[in-house]
Amino acid sequence: MNQTMRAAVVTAFGDPDVIQIQQLPVPRPGPGEALVDVQVTDLIFVETAIRAGDHGNFFDVTPPYVPGNSFGGVVSAVGEGVDPGWIGKTVTGRTANFGAHAERAVAPATGLVELPPALTLETAVAVSGDGYTALMLEELAPDLAGRHVLITAAAGGMGILLVQLAHRAGARVIAAARGQAKLDLVKAHHADVVIDYSKPGWEKSVLEATDGAGADVVFDGAGGALGATAFEVVADGGWFSAHGAPSGAFALYDEAEAERRGITVKGIRDLRVDTTTATVSAAQVLARAARGNLVPVVDRVFDLEQLADAHRAITSRELVGKALIRIR
């Protein structure tokens, strides 16, 4: 085995140009860990914000660091206490703290899931990260059957999964996205009402779709001003998740108003593995995907050397669906 590997490195907080491909030493798996020859990795919006230096109060990371979290590949070595039977298996997993955008990565062996026969590795990786969060939101949210459910950033990697989950649960799904191509995508995934939130007064369309009452449940993946507007159209006694921040910040809302109107609000801390009350497992995510309950949409697959371009594509909102990174 080569003692060095190609890896993407965020050399400083800043624009995508701070990402450089470097030769780094191959990491060694410690106790309870596995070393994986990485083939495909996921890329989600929050990683672009972390690279830019945002969300330091949520994620403890300092450059230089190797970004990336969810991956798929083949186990090549294991550390102390890990069953050597993992070696040679094709798996998905998540690193403990970044490090996936590299030819090799170490990860907790307890989080590895062998690739189900029904899924390709790209599909499994595409659904793993967003699917994990989507299922946590499904578990945290109230029963969606018969409810008006508003989903913002509905054509993003996780948004499209939430549209699918809400539809399967029997909700009336209101999907908000930007531009006709994205509206067509969410409509194809069974959104009942589609709204272009790049148009002024889009919130009026939400009220029209709910007979003036507002949405019972809101999954806000947009954040910023769009998220704040989405909060305004939550029905009294409703439920609101402020989990997305592609606008640069999570949705701002008035806590006193939420209390006065009886609105339950969940934030990003409710979705962190170390703080959530949800009991979702990685195996559950892939099992749901294998049954067709979660169908990720991949727009583009970038090579590792194109990671900076992938970051730009996400932040410019040009993707319809997800971006994946091909390592080898």
C-alpha angles and dihedrals in degrees: 000000000000113000093219133051141189113260137169111239128196096216095187138349109277145082121341092275089077087074111096132176109235140170110249134175114270108254121239121229113245127204110315093011137110130209112226130196096224120222104166134014135189126238122202131182096252089063090062090052092049090050089053090055098257128130094033088148090060103036124043105214135130127189137285093058139136107244128213134080117190117060146162127213147106124300110240102173141003135211131231115308096019121118107252087215086086091070111107095016122126108234147164122224148144129249118237093238117000122294101120100115092082139086089258132023138177120226139169107278091217089068097052118111122190112237110262113234091239094062135067115226091247092053092047092051092044091055099037103078101031092036092054091054093041092054091048089054090047089053095045095046124082121257106299098200111123092358129126104244121192117200119188123198081027096165094055124102094270097029093063090051091051089051089054094046094048091048092050089049091058099253127146098244121215109189121195121194141141122266136001097277091058093044089052090051096053091044089056088054092057105268107161095207126023123199130187104222092191086078119085116254094022090145089069088065089056091053091047090052091052098044090252096302099102130230118314092210129023124193102193112197095158105065125181119062092341090055092047089053091048089055089056091062098050110120118244107272090021134135127245131189116198096191103132131075111171087130088065099265140042117262114287116223138167108255091200091054091048090053093045092051094041094242118160111218127198123190139191092280089063087062100047113109091231095051108028124107090209118111101207119147130204089238090057091053094054092042090055090047092049089054091051095249091120118039114179121207115219116196101179141002114212128196117242090254088058095055092114089053089051090053090051092049091054097045092046089055091232096132124092100204127346140338122222129190120226111211100179 
